[in-house]
Amino acid sequence: MAFYDTLKLEKGMYTAGKGFTRTLEELDPSANYEGTPLAGLDAYQRQLKRFDIRVGGTGSDPVEKFFQTSDSAALFPEYVSRAVRQGIERADLLPGIVATVTKINSMDYRTITSDPLPQDKELLPVAEGAEIPRTVVKTQENLVRLHKRGRMLVASYEALRFQKLDLFTVTLRQIGAYIARAQLDDAVNVLLDGDGNDNPAPATDVTGALSYQNMVSLWSALQPYELNTILASTPAVEDILNLKEFQDSAAGLDFQGTGRLATPLGAKLLHVPSLSGSRLIGLDKNCALEMVQAGDVLTDSDKLIDRQLERASISVIAGFAKIFAGACRAVSYTGE
């Protein structure tokens, strides 16, 4: 069994189809370190310790520390991927609206659907000898549209070599935040317009200002699904927070003290600045949307290892599909 400080690191670990960390884990399993000072670290973190590379904190090392040897240079693309992933996770609202995440190893994916009639959802008693009602599950007609979102890293090694990794991490996290916001826009577009399989969200147009009755109507119209998440544009968030029915003292203190938005009718309110106009979307996050990911955060590992940072790309490929079309409804109002 290979030990962490004797492993030979190379570029090929990024092209093995498993990912760098998973390849390391197979060569140097974390289970071997239980009860040792290295317990709690994954295989990549043990390699950082091996080369004494500090990527965070006041004592973080300069970027050039990764390039002290050819082995340590192989860790740099994984550092970039992890920093970008942290930025995605910090700015990511998708866990609040996605029911499941499907990871694929190709660019073609066709999801499944089941659209039972209202009477099929009631599960009425079945008489003796009678046929049990069926739930038909089938594949969608059209493929899920995958979008590549990312940034090109434009910088010379000479410009970055003496910069602290802690500062460089902040920049990479911001790239991740950009990607997260773009993916949220993709998800909202699928919720509103459908995923290409003739399944747009049913929409209600309201003339005038948003009222408490409109919120109750949204809650009742979503049945038998549960209204547990509301996506709202900036004007809609302001209008919801100004409804007197939601202006109780507890909600006000929570918003003023923590910044957490109110939970109208028990639903989690999420602010989506890119959502245009006075519009909100109500959904059941447990069964409305599927996220499809083709791989993880992708980097030009060869260029990063060879210090060719001038045109190194960082990208993510993902798409969204509706699971149950009826688990999402939209409301637009004039606000006048």
N, C-alpha and C positions, 0 to 999 in steps of 0.2 A: 504494500500500500504506500503510495507516494505521500511524502510529508510536505507541509505547506512551504517550507523554506528550501526545498530542493526541486520544486516543479519548474519545468521549462515552459515559459509563456511565449506564445507566438500568434501571428495574425490569423492563422487558420482556425483558431478557436472561435472567431467571430463568424465564420462561414460554415460551421458544422451543422447549422440548421437548428441548434438547440439554444443558442444564446451563450454568451461568454460565461456568465455566472453558473449556469446549469452545467456547462462543460467542466468548469472548475470543481463544482460539487461532486461530479461523478469521479473525478480523479482524486479529490481530497474531501471526503464526506464530513460534514459538520458533526455527525453523530460520533465520530472518533474523538471529539474534543470535549465531550460531556465530563464535567467534574474537573476541568483544567482551567487555567486562567484565560484560555481562548474560547471558553464556552460562551455562546450568545453571539458570536461573530459568524458571518457566512464566509464562504470560500474567498470571495473578493475582498472582504474586509481583512481577512487574514493576510492577504497579499499586500495590502496597504501597510499593515503592521510589519511585514517582512522587510519592506523597503523603507520603513520609517517615514511614510508620507502622511502628513496631516492635512486633510482637505477642509477642515472647519475650525472655528475658534480663533482666539487671539494669537495663537502660535501657529497658524496655518502656514504651510510652506509655499514658496513661489511655484509657478507653473513648471519651471524647468526641472523641478525635483522629479517629475514623472520620467524625464528623459535622461536620468543618470546612467541607465543601462538599457539594452534592448529588451530585456524582460520587463522592466518597470514601465517602459514606453507602451507595452501592450495593454497596460491597465488604463491608459488615458481615455480611449473611446468609451469604456464602461463608466468611467467617472462622468463624462459628458452626458451619457444617456441617463444616468441616475439623477444628475442635477436637473436635467430637463423634465424627467418624470416627476421629481419633487414639485417643480413649478406647475405641472399639469394637475397634480393632486391637490395642491393648495388652492388653485383657482377653479377647481372642477365642481360644477353643479350637477354633472351627469349622474353621479350615484343617487341623487335625489329624484331622478325621473326615469332611470333605466331599470327594467325588471331583471334583465340578464345580459351577460357579456359573452359573446361567442368568439373564440379565437380560431382563425383559419390559416392555412398555409398556401393559399392561392388567391387569385384576384376574382374568382367567380364563386358566388354563394347564392343559393336560393333557399329562403326561409320557408317555414311551414305556417299554416293558418288553420283556424277552426272558427267558423262563424255560425253558431247554432241559432235557430229561431227562438223568439221569446218563450214559446211554449216548451221548447226543449230545455230551457234553463230551470224550469220549475221542478223537474224530477218528481212527477206525479207517481202515486202508487201504481205498481204493475200487477195486474190481475194474474191469477194462476193460469199458466199456459200461454199467456200473452207474450208478444215480442218485447224485449227490453229496448227502449229508445236508443238510437245510436248517435255518437258524436263523431263526425267525419273530420279527420285531420288530413290535409293535403298540402302539397308544395305550392308556393305562389307561382304565378305565371311568369313574372319578370324577376331578374336578378337584382340583388341589393346593390345600390350604387355606392361604390367606395370612393372616398375623396382622400387625396394626399395633401396633408397640411404640414408645412414646415418652414424653415428659414435657412438661408445660406450664411454660414459663418465667414465673414470677411475680415480677416486680421492676419498680420504676419506673426511668425513665431517670435521674432525679435521684439515686437511691440508687447507681447504677452509674457515673455519668459520670466521677467522679474516681478510680475504682478502676483499678488497673493491669491491662492486658490479660493479663499473665503470670498473675496471680491468677485472673482471670475464666476463663482457659483451663483451669485446674485444675478449676474447677466444671463446665465443659462436658465435659471429658474424663470426669468421674465420671458424667455423664448417659450418655455413650457406653458406659461400663462396665456400667451398669444394663441398657442395651439388649442388650449382648453376652451377659450372663448369662441374660436372658429368652429370647433366641434359642437359646442352648444348651439350655435346658429344652425348647423346642419341638422341637429336633432329637432329643433323647433320647427324648421321647414318641413321635416317629415311628419311631425305631429299635425301641422296645419294642412299641408298639401298632399300628404300621403307619400308612399314609397314607390309610386309608379304602378301600383296594382289596383287602381281605382278605389282608393280608401281614404279620401280626405276627411278631416274632422268635421262633423256636423257643426254648423255655425249659426249663432243667433245674433241678429243685428238689433240693437236697441237705440231708439231715438231719445235723446236727452241724456241726463247725467246718470251715472251708475248708482243703483239703489240697493238696499238690503234685499229687496224682493228679487232683484236680478241674481244675487248670490244664492238665495234659496232655490230659485228656479234652476240654476246650474247644478246645484247639489241633487235636486230631485230628478233632473233630466238624465243624469249619469247612471241612475239605477239600471240594473242591479249591481253595477260596479260601485266602488267606494271613492268618494272625492277625498283624496288624501294629499294632493299636491296641486298648487295653483301657480302657474307661470304668468307673470304680469309685466307689462311694459312700465316705463317710468311714470307716465301719467296715471296708469291704472293702479300702481302701488300707492301713489299719493292719494288717489280717490278712495281706495279701500281703507287706508289708515285713517282717513277723515270721516268715514261712516260712523255715526254716533253709536251704532250698535256694537262696534268693535273698539270703542274708546273707554274701556273699563280701566280702573286704576292699576290692576295687576299687569295688564298688557302694556300700559304706558310706562310703568316703572321698568319693566323688562326691556323695552325698546330703548329707553333713555340710558339705562345702566349697562346694557350689553350689546345693543345694536341689533338684537334678534327681532325679526318682524313678527307681527301678530299671527295667530293661527286661526283665520276666519273659518268658522264651521268645523274646526278641528283639522283643517288642511294646512300643510306647510306652505307658506308663501315665499316664492323665489323671485327675485328681481332679475329680469332679463332686459338690459338696456337696449339691445339690438332689436327687440320686438317693437315694431312701428305702431304709431297711433295709440288710441285708447282701446287696448285689447288685452284680454286675458285668456288663458287656456287652463281648463280644469281636467285632471286626469287621475286615473288609478295607476300609480307607479308600479304596482305589483304585476300588472299584466298589459301595459300599453305599448312599451317600446323595447326593442332588442338592439343592442349595440354589437356591431361586427368589427373585429379588429384583425387586420392582416399583419401579424407580427407585432413587435414591440416598438420602442423608439429606435429608429434607424439612423445610423451615422455612417459617414465615409470613413470607416475604421482604418483603411490603408493610408489615407491622407493624414489622418490624425496621428497615427503611429509614426509616420515619416515626417512629422512636423510641418506638413503642407496645409496650414490652416487658412490659406487665402481663399479657397473655394470649397470648403468642407460643408456638406449639407446635413441638416438634422430634420427628420421628418417622421410623421406618423400616418398610417393609412387606416381609415376606419369609415364605416357607414352605419346607417340605421334602418330598421324595418319595424313596421307595426305588427304587433302580435294579435291583439283584439281591437278592431277598428272602433268599436263602440265604447272603448275605455277612455276616450278623449273627446272633449267638446270645447269649442271656442265661443267667446262672447266679444263682440265689438260694439262700441257705443259712441255716440257723437260727442258727448261731454258738454252739450249745450243746455 
